[in-house]
Amino acid sequence: MADYYLQTKDMAVGYDRKTLIHDICINVEKGEIVTLIGPNGAGKSTILKSITRQLKLIGGSVILDESDMHKYSFKDLSTKMAVVLTDRLKPEMMTCHDVVATGRYPYTGKLGILSQEDEKKVAESLTSVHALELANRDFRAVSDGQRQRVLLARAICQEPDIIILDEPTSFLDIRHKLELLSILRNMAKEKHITVIMSLHEIDLAQKISDKIVCVKGETISSYGVPEEIFREDIIRNLYDIEKGYYDPCFGSIELPKPQGDPEIFVLSSCGRGIPVFRRLQKENQPFAAGILYTNDIDYQVAKVLACEVITEEPFQEISNETYERALALMKKSKAVINAGVSVGSCNKRMADLISEAEQMKNYKRLE
């Protein structure tokens, strides 16, 4: 137990004594970032609210720092755990400084009067999220991105060991998403603050998280490190993706490939073909690509957007069989686009393929 800062043991959560998700077993080490992902309505917020005692557990337990969390008084718990939820805080007549200062209440006396040291921590917390200039502004008058930073500053001001956040990047533009997640990453890795949160942006979850919890149905469908979770089959099943693809290499979602026999053959390598693949997809134009080595970045996109891809194994010379397949498919196509090919000793037969393409009527070489 000492190896983990927070554990959920056979936790069951729900509303009105009705279990929605059961057998939730999560082990979190100090300083880790654990992210819950899954479709809307799957129960991510319910799990977080149950961990933070805003909802009563239906079964199981939550162990925090080797003790059953429900044995902590609310004051003691507030010195260990800070919570940032999606519920919009609408305080009356409070500045951003005042909102952040509420994070010091677990440490103040009954009158809630801040000491000089408390004021110092408020200023430090605002500075840490780049929001010190907002201190005297009305909290209701700042933007969504600024509001999220102020709420995070309030959580930091509590000096917790663990921060729970429910969709902290909602309503934020990409700049503020990246800024907020960078702050969380630095807190986790430099100050060893444990972070548990839910995110809709699975590409960002893949890049920031130490562990991923997939929430779907009545149980946790998958749990592990990002390298184990972010596979095409797991993400497809988690979100019931029927049209389109999840690309684990880029951590991105791709729209469905055009249907039909390929009418255009694309020659490329080293990423030069990707803009062409995407343009043809937008035009709903079926295409083929080749000859691509399976470790080429072009292959990673072509395999989900092209109707057919002619491939060769990495660092191998292009075989006669592969070459003839590519040549036959290219000659069947109505047009050939040469997006740019780097020819070397292994793929020297690409020069022959390009020479054949140059004899075709609808051949186009991109500059």
Disulfide bonds with the S-S distance in Angstrom:
none
